[in-house]
Amino acid sequence: MTARAGERRSWRHPGSWLPAAITAGLVSFEVVLYIAVGLLLAVASVLVLAGTVTGLVHALDQGSGAVEVAVVVLDRILLTLIVAELVYTLRFVLRTHEIVVEPFLYIGLIAVVRRILIVTAEFERTAISGRALTNLLLELGLLGLLVPSLAIAIFLVRRSNGPRPVSESHA
C-alpha cells in the first residue's frame, strides 16, 4: 500500500471527510426545514387570528347569539395556542437538538379542551337523540377522561425532570 493509498479516505471508516460532510449537510437541511415549518406555523397563526376577527365581525353583523360567538372565538384562541405550542416546541428542538414530550402533552390537552368545547356547542345547537346522542355522550366522556390523564402525564413528566431554571420555564 502506498502512502497515497493510505491517505485515501473511505465513507465506511470513522473520521472520514464524507460522513462529516453528509452529517453537516443533513444538519443544515434539518435547520432549514425547521425554519420553513416555523414560518408556515407563523403564517397559519396569522391566518387563524385574521379568520377569528373576520368571523367575529360577520357573526356580530348576522346577529348571532353571544354564546355562539364566544364559542367560535374561544375555539380559534385554543387553535392559536396549539400553533404557539408547536412553535415553542420547534424553538426548543432547534436550540437543544432534543425532542421532549412535555410540549406535545400540552398540545394534546389544549386539543382535548378544544374538542370538548366544540362537542358541547354542537350538543346545545341541535336537538340530538338516539344513536347520535349516544355517540356524542360517549365522545364527551372519553374526552373527559383524557383531560385528567394528560394532566397527570404532564405532572409526572415535570416531576421526573426536576425543577427547571427560570430561563427554561414554559410560558
C-alpha positions, 0 to 999 in steps of 0.5 A, spaced: 500 500 500 502 506 498 502 512 502 497 515 497 493 509 498 493 510 505 491 517 505 485 515 501 479 516 505 473 511 505 465 513 507 465 506 511 471 508 516 470 513 522 473 520 521 472 520 514 471 527 510 464 524 507 460 522 513 462 529 516 460 532 510 453 528 509 452 529 517 453 537 516 449 537 510 443 533 513 444 538 519 443 544 515 437 541 511 434 539 518 435 547 520 432 549 514 426 545 514 425 547 521 425 554 519 420 553 513 415 549 518 416 555 523 414 560 518 408 556 515 406 555 523 407 563 523 403 564 517 397 559 519 397 563 526 396 569 522 391 566 518 387 563 524 387 570 528 385 574 521 379 568 520 377 569 528 376 577 527 373 576 520 368 571 523 367 575 529 365 581 525 360 577 520 357 573 526 356 580 530 353 583 523 348 576 522 346 577 529 348 571 532 347 569 539 353 571 544 354 564 546 355 562 539 360 567 538 364 566 544 364 559 542 367 560 535 372 565 538 374 561 544 375 555 539 380 559 534 384 562 541 385 554 543 387 553 535 392 559 536 395 556 542 396 549 539 400 553 533 404 557 539 405 550 542 408 547 536 412 553 535 415 553 542 416 546 541 420 547 534 424 553 538 426 548 543 428 542 538 432 547 534 436 550 540 437 543 544 437 538 538 432 534 543 425 532 542 421 532 549 414 530 550 412 535 555 410 540 549 406 535 545 402 533 552 400 540 552 398 540 545 394 534 546 390 537 552 389 544 549 386 539 543 382 535 548 379 542 551 378 544 544 374 538 542 370 538 548 368 545 547 366 544 540 362 537 542 358 541 547 356 547 542 354 542 537 350 538 543 346 545 545 345 547 537 341 541 535 336 537 538 340 530 538 337 523 540 338 516 539 344 513 536 347 520 535 346 522 542 349 516 544 355 517 540 356 524 542 355 522 550 360 517 549 365 522 545 364 527 551 366 522 556 372 519 553 374 526 552 373 527 559 377 522 561 383 524 557 383 531 560 385 528 567 390 523 564 394 528 560 394 532 566 397 527 570 402 525 564 404 532 564 405 532 572 409 526 572 413 528 566 415 535 570 416 531 576 421 526 573 425 532 570 426 536 576 425 543 577 427 547 571 431 554 571 427 560 570 430 561 563 427 554 561 420 555 564 414 554 559 410 560 558 
